[in-house]
Amino acid sequence: MAERLHKLLAQHGFGSRREIEKWILEGRVLLNARPAQAGASYSSGDRVSIDGRDITSRLKVSAAAPSVLLYNKAQGQPITGAGEDAESGKSVMESLPSVRGARWLVINTMQGGDSGLMLLTSDGRLADALRRRAETIPAAYVARVLVPTPEFDVTTFPRVVNYDEETIEFENIEPAGGEGTNRWFRVESRRAHRRAAVRALFESRNLKVSRVIQVQFADIELPRDLPRGRSRALPQPRVAALYALAGLELPQVEERPKAKSGRQRAAPDRRRVAPDRRATGRKKSRR
């Protein structure tokens, strides 16, 4: 059965649907040795290559069950490549476990200087759908701020800032720890990807911000016991909830039949064995 090529490649984790559509327009994807066209379909027997590398065999394997990782990103850690400033000494992608027949894709995009909760998935469709819905997904951050006096009252602090030619209003700001004039505040937003605006919120009131950490995406909180530079798999019920949030059906992966063990293959044949009549004949002849 024919299937849209960009959708199939995204489901196998080669990239998000938007990325793959861009690759097709750039001529990086070949279908049967010819540049694939936008909206092209893949059928069994077709050959596909990306950047000159034949990936047909990977498309014949059923896509693995979709996975989502929680990752605690360190400040200064790059997403890809080596990072000298990263606390772990490795990039995010170098710190992740391998995934069969796919690669990890970032759901809530971050820059090298960002830190905190990062979500990654092996399904490009899920990553793309959640990125498109970032304006409707709530998020929360904690910011470390140098306040003028220890008695600073955050409840009197305005929750609105003009940033990037847009008026942004935050849902809530509340104390989150700290002592003296070096304080932490939790800032909640109705829209994800507002880290830079969180910093701008305080700096617009002449308050110095030393750090902004993302601690929540949708209803997923950064686990307190997850060290920086480490990842953890999101439980499948939570993965299903993310698919629902993205407006996608959770892919159903067919279970492969279990291979028989060597002991089972060597099981004795229980069929009735015919008697050896030659031996009987020899006994009679001796009488």
N, C-alpha and C positions, 0 to 999 in steps of 0.2 A: 504494500500500500504506500502511495506517495505521501511524503511529509515535507513541509516547508523546511528548506535547508538551514536557514538561520535559526529556526526554532530547535531543530534537531541538534545542531552544534552547541547551542546554549544549554540544552538539557544534558549534554555529555560534558559540560563544564569547560568548554574551550574559551568561553568568554560570555559577556552579557549579550542579549539580543541586539542592543544598540551598537555595541562594539563590532559584532559580527556583520551587521548590516553595513557598517562603515567599511570594514575590510572588503566586503563584496564590491562596494562602489569603487574602492581603490584598486580593484583587480588582484587582491592578494589571495582570493579563494578561487580554485579551479574546480570545475565540475566536468568530469570526463575529458580532462586535458584542455578545456576551454574556460575562459573567465566566466564565473557564475554571474548570472543576472539577478537584479533585485527581484525578490519574490520567487526565485527558482525553487523547484521541488526536488527532493531526493527519493529515488526508488531503489529497491534492492538490485544490486549489480552495478550501480554507479560507483565511480571512483572520485574521491574528493582529496584535495591537497590544500594546505594553508602555507603560504610563504615557501612553496617548493617542497614541503614535507607531506608525504602521502599519509593520511590519517584514516583511510578507508577501513582498515582492520578494527580500529577502535569503535567505529560506528556499528559494526556487526555484533559487538558485545552489548548486552543489555545494560543500560545506564544503572550505576549503583544507586542504592537508596539515598535520597537527598540528605545532606548533612549540614548542620549549622554549628559554627564554633563561636564561643565567647573568648575574646583575647584581651588581656590587660596590656595595652600599649604604653611603653615608656616614652617620656618626653624626649624628642630628638631622634627617636628610632625611625629610620626610613621604612617605607612599605616594601620596596625591593632594593636589591643591591646591598653593598656593605656600608655600614654606618659607623664612623669613628666616634660620633658623639652619643651613640645609643648606649644605654646602661647595660644591655645584654651583650653588646658587641656584634649582634646579628640583626639583619633586617627582619621585618614581620614574617615575610614569606619563608625565610630560612629557619624560622623558629616554629613553624607549623608542622603537624604530622602529615605524611604523604596521604594522598587520596587516590584510589585506583581509577585510572582512566580519565582523570579530570584535574582541575586546578582550583585553588581557592580564589574566590572573588569577594571583594569588600562590599558590604551592604551600606554601611554608613561611612561614606568616604571621609578620609582624614588626611592631613598634611603631616610632614615630618615632625613639626613642632607641637602637634596635638598629642593628647594622652588620654588614657582611660579606656572605657568600654568600646571595643571594636567587634562588630559582628561580621563573620565571613561564611560563605556558603559554597557548596560544590555545584549548585544549580544556577546557571546564568539567568534563567527566566525569573527566578525569585529575586536575585540581586537587582535586576533591571526594574522589576515591578515595584519593589520597595523604594528604590531611588526615586522613581517617578512620584511616589506618594509621600516623599519627605515633608512636603508642606502641610500634610494632614496628620503626621505622626508625632506624638508628644515626645519630649526628651528632657533630661535634667542634667545639670552640671554643678560642680562645686568649684568656687573660685577663692583663691587665697588673696586677701586684700589688706593693704596697710591703711588702717583707719586713723582719723585724727586723734581720737581719745578712746580710752577703754570703755567709756559710757556710750559709745556710738550706738544709736537706735536704728536698726535696719528697717523697722516698720514705717519710718517716715521717709524712706528712700523711694524716689519715683521709680516705677517699673517700666518706663517708656524711654526709648532712645532712637534717635535718627541715625540710621546706619545704611551705607550704600544706597543713598537716595530712597530710603524706605523707612517708614515709622514702624518700629517693632515694639510690641507690648508683651512683657513676660507675665506668666500666670501668677508666680509667687516667688518671694525671696525670703529666706529664713536663716537664722544662725545655724552653723554646722560644726562648731568647735573653734579651737584656738584660744590664745590667751593674750591679754594686754591689747596692743594695737595691731597685732598680727592675727587676723581672724579669717575663718572660713565661712562662706555663705553658699547655701544651696539655691540655685536659680532654676526654675521650671519654665519650660516653654511649650507652647502648643505645636510648635513646628521643629523638626529636627534640623541639623546642620546650622546651628546658630551660635557656635562657639565664639567666633570673632565678635558677634554682637554682644555676647556676655561681657567680654573684655571692654568693649566700647561703652557698655552701660555704666560701668564704674569709672572708667577713665574720663567720661564726659562730665563727671562730678569731681574731677581732679583727685581721684583716688588711684593709687598705684596698685596694679594687679601683677602678681608674680607667677600665678599658675591658674589654668582652667582645665578641669578634668571632666570628661563626660562620664556620668555614672548611671544613666538610664537611656534606653531606646525603646519606645512603645512601653510595654509593661515589663521589660527585661532589665533587671538591675545588675550592676557590676558586683559579683560576689566579693564579699569582704576578705575571704580566705584565698582569693586567686592572686598569686604573686605577679608582679610586673614581668612581662616577657613570657608568660605562660598562657596556655589555652585550655579550654574545657568544652566538651561536647554538650550541646543543648539537648535536653531530653526530647524524645520524639513527640510527646503531647504538646510541648512548647513549639516544636518545629511546625506541627500541624496548625497551631494558632497563627504562626507567622504567615503561612500560606493563605489562611483565611483573611488575614489583614491585607495581604497583597492582592486578594481577589482571584487566587489561583487554586486549582484543585491539587491536592497532594498526590504526586505521581505514585502509581501503584507498580511496584517492581515484582516481576514474576520470580517466584522461588525456583531455583534450579533443583532438579532431583538429586538426592544425595547419592554419591558414588558408592557402590558396594565395596565392602572391605575385602582384603585378601582372603580372610577366613571364610567369608560368604561365598566368594568366587570358587574356593577350593572345597566347598561342601560336597560330601559324597553323594553319588547318584543312588537314590533310594528305589530305583526301578528294580523289579524282580529279575535276577540273573538266571538265564537258562542253564540247566544242569549240563555238565560235560559228559555227553553220551559216549565219547571215545573211551573214557576211563572205565565206564560200566562194561563196555564191550570187552575190554582187556581182561577184566576180572572174570567174566564168564568163560573166556577161552582157556584160562588156567585150570578150570575144574575138570 
